[in-house]
């Protein structure tokens, strides 16, 4: 069994009731529902960090628009085919 940590949080009563309703609709416990929501938010945050880093690197090499990115991908594919 994995270790767990209890993290007490305060929520407005209305929000807690919304969580309970949504958890019930998903046939989940309140804890399962909140864990799932937190996993999604953490993944979303990681994706945002990855997008910022990718954008920073792309700009460094001159990719500023979607058109630039498509051009670079096509060039790379052509090089791979001819190699």
C-alpha positions in Angstrom: 0.0 0.0 0.0 1.3 3.5 -0.9 2.0 6.0 1.8 -0.5 8.9 2.1 -0.5 12.3 3.7 -3.6 14.0 5.0 -3.8 17.6 3.9 -6.6 19.4 5.7 -8.0 22.2 3.5 -10.8 24.7 4.1 -13.5 25.1 1.4 -16.6 27.2 1.3 -19.6 25.0 2.1 -21.1 25.5 -1.3 -17.9 24.4 -3.0 -17.7 21.3 -0.8 -21.3 20.4 -1.7 -20.4 20.8 -5.4 -17.5 18.4 -5.0 -19.7 15.9 -3.2 -22.3 16.1 -5.9 -19.8 15.7 -8.7 -18.0 12.9 -6.9 -21.3 11.1 -6.4 -22.1 11.4 -10.2 -18.8 9.9 -11.0 -19.2 7.1 -8.5 -16.1 8.3 -6.6 -15.4 9.2 -3.0 -14.7 12.8 -2.2 -11.0 11.9 -1.8 -10.8 10.1 -5.1 -12.5 13.0 -6.9 -10.1 15.6 -5.4 -7.1 13.4 -6.1 -8.2 13.1 -9.7 -8.7 16.8 -10.0 -5.3 17.6 -8.5 -3.6 15.1 -10.9 -5.2 16.8 -13.8 -4.2 20.2 -12.6 -0.6 19.1 -12.0 -0.5 17.6 -15.5 -1.9 20.8 -16.9 0.7 22.8 -15.0 3.5 20.6 -16.3 2.2 20.9 -19.9 2.2 24.7 -19.5 5.8 24.7 -18.3 6.7 22.4 -21.3 5.0 24.8 -23.7 6.8 27.8 -22.3 10.2 26.1 -22.6 9.4 24.8 -26.1 8.4 28.3 -27.1 11.5 29.8 -25.7 13.7 27.3 -27.5 11.8 27.8 -30.8 12.2 31.5 -30.6 15.9 31.1 -30.1 16.3 29.3 -33.4 14.0 31.6 -35.3 10.6 29.8 -35.1 8.1 32.5 -34.3 4.9 31.5 -36.1 3.1 28.3 -36.8 4.1 28.7 -40.4 7.8 28.7 -39.3 7.2 25.5 -37.3 5.5 23.8 -40.3 8.4 24.8 -42.5 11.0 23.4 -40.1 9.1 20.1 -39.7 8.8 19.7 -43.5 12.5 20.4 -44.0 13.5 17.9 -41.3 11.2 15.2 -42.9 12.8 15.8 -46.3 16.3 15.4 -44.8 15.2 12.2 -43.1 13.8 10.8 -46.4 16.9 11.6 -48.4 19.3 10.4 -45.7 
